Amino acid sequence: MNRGYAALYLITAVFFYLGWKTRKTNPLLSTALYTVAIIITALLIGGHFGLL
């Protein structure tokens, strides 16, 4: 795994964490953060398996 993928996984983890932290105070922001994290995760998985 190269550093680019590692950095993207770290960014995805940060988005999931921020989504979890804001779920009670701002549910709309939390949903947006989760959505971004899921999209990045899907792109990473697709990139790993050559689906893109």
matplotlib code that plots the C-alpha trace (Angstrom):
import matplotlib.pyplot as plt

x = [0.0, 1.5, 1.4, -1.4, -3.8, -2.7, -3.4, -6.8, -7.7, -6.6, -8.7, -11.7, -11.2, -11.2, -14.5, -16.1, -14.8, -16.1, -19.4, -19.7, -18.7, -21.3, -24.2, -26.0, -25.2, -25.7, -27.3, -27.3, -23.5, -23.0, -24.9, -22.9, -19.6, -20.7, -21.7, -18.3, -16.5, -18.6, -18.0, -14.2, -14.2, -16.1, -13.6, -10.7, -12.1, -12.8, -9.2, -7.7, -9.5, -9.2, -12.9, -12.5]
y = [0.0, 3.3, 6.5, 8.0, 5.2, 5.4, 9.1, 8.7, 6.0, 8.3, 11.1, 8.7, 7.8, 11.4, 12.0, 9.0, 10.3, 13.8, 12.4, 10.3, 13.3, 15.7, 13.2, 14.7, 18.4, 18.6, 15.6, 17.1, 17.8, 14.3, 12.8, 14.8, 13.7, 10.0, 10.4, 11.8, 9.1, 6.3, 7.8, 7.9, 4.4, 3.1, 4.9, 3.4, -0.1, 0.3, 1.6, -1.4, -4.0, -2.1, -1.5, 2.1]
z = [0.0, -1.0, 0.9, -1.2, -0.2, 3.5, 3.5, 2.0, 4.6, 7.3, 5.9, 5.7, 9.3, 10.3, 8.4, 10.2, 13.6, 13.0, 11.8, 15.0, 17.2, 15.6, 15.5, 18.5, 18.1, 14.3, 12.6, 9.1, 9.3, 10.7, 7.8, 5.3, 6.9, 6.8, 3.2, 2.2, 4.1, 2.5, -1.0, -0.4, 1.0, -2.1, -4.4, -2.5, -2.6, -6.3, -6.9, -5.0, -7.0, -10.4, -10.8, -11.7]

ax = plt.figure().add_subplot(projection="3d")
ax.plot(x, y, z, "-o")
ax.set_aspect("equal")
plt.show()
